[in-house]
Amino acid sequence: MHDWLIENPEIRAIRVAASDLNGVARGKRMPVRFADKVTETGTRFPLSVLNLDIWGEDIEDSPLVMESGDRDGVLRPTERGFMPMPWLETPTGLLPIWMYHEDGRPFMGDPRHALADVQKRFEAKGLTPVVAVELEFFLIDDAGTRLRVPPSPRSGKRRVAGEILSLRALDQFDAFFTELYDACEAMDIPADTAISEAGLGQFEINLMHQADALKAADDAWLFKMLVKGMARKHGFAASFMAKPYEDYAGSGLHMHFSVLDGEGRNVFDDGTERGSDMLRHAIQGCLAAMPGATLIFAPHANSYARFVPGAHAPTGIAWAYENRTAAIRVPSGPTAARRIEHRLAGGDVNPYLSVAAVLGAALNGIEDRQDPPAPITGNAYAQDLPRVPANWSDAIDTFEHSKEVARIFAPELVANMVLTKRQELREMAELSVEEQTEIYLDTV
């Protein structure tokens, strides 16, 4: 880590940052001369900081606050090390950190530790998940009283239309995307294809698959931070809100994954289009956990506006081969690349919790060896299927009591999440849709 600072003598400041339950970066700024101290001994802030609400306020009645004296945790660097923050004017190094108790135990209310715990469950079985994510986001002009698509930096015109796979839409923001890709390379974020999507000023960028779930979630968390920062540098906003525009499709964070055995073989591949028994067991695990884990995939008030039939966000609990109306899709292609696409999560999720929920659910299914119902064919929206919770309140209750969720997440994280979301539910009920949007635009 120290070598990176030597190789980048222009760095004048550093940030240390960890993810809270909402995926918001919480941390500190410090002069670069104190870098050795933080890399060697870490830094400290209250355990409760990773359990704040979306406004950054303490959670009422949380055992992490008054009941325990709001005691500190110790935050240590992750294996990621330093990286640049190219959207800032001051040359700055970012050091991702995660939280431990004073005695060295991981703080299981930390979302990154939650994913690390799931990854260890795979390792104990000699298995390695291979993960890739697709992130959709909106570029937005939020300078006025209502949200609008930004004017093209090339023509000065606003195109008020969704433009699916439009090269023109990409070319309008060529300077932004070029600088974004350069920044991804500098931050070791494996950004691949960019496309324009169906919403106003909506785009999607895929991150390459990798056999390290923690690295994949790190990449997604850092990518969201980067996109939002780089957009502001270019004079507009970027948002991963699930549904900023009522009349257009929302944004998702789709996750693809396969699983390798100790010999590096894809356990979902049996050489046929059907796939292996383990593929179907993993699918059943994902389906069984979907109602309980909906709060992870749709964590905010705005999240539920995305679940509109026919708007490319699944509402029924079902799976299918090569069918994007289903919540679980098995893509076509070479059998050696057989994988699962989980399509429920919105762009507003915490990537650590979302990846943990998907992989943990799949491992539940692999352990239980239960087969799923038959795959559907045709339009899932037109079929009588079991449904995910239809609103935020029901999702919180279902999450709290889900036996599938209890197998994935530590009781401490479940309790913290429920307290957080119930507090946000009460506060959001007092706000208009416009006021909610103002909160979510930059935070999620």
Secondary structure, DSSP 4 states (H G I P E B T S, - for coil): -HHHHHH-TT--EEEEEEE-TTS-EEEEEEEGGGHHHHHHH-EEEEGGGGG--TTSPPPTT-TTTGGGTS-EEEEEE-TT--EE-TTSSS-EEEEEEEEE-TTS-B-TTSHHHHHHHHHHHHHHTT-EEEEEEEEEEEEEB-SSSS-BPPPPTTT-----S--TT-HHHHHHTHHHHHHHHHHHHHTT--EEEEEE-SSTTEEEEEEEEES-HHHHHHHHHHHHHHHHHHHHHTTSEEE--S-SSTTS---BEEEEEEEE-TTS-BTT--SSSS--HHHHHHHHHHHHHHHHHHHHHS-SGGGGGG--TTSSS--B--EEES-TTSSEEE--S-GGG--EEE---BTTS-HHHHHHHHHHHHHHHHHHTPPPPPPP-S-GGGS---B--SSHHHHHHHHHH-HHHHHHS-HHHHHHHHHHHHHHHHHHTTS-HHHHHHHHHHH-
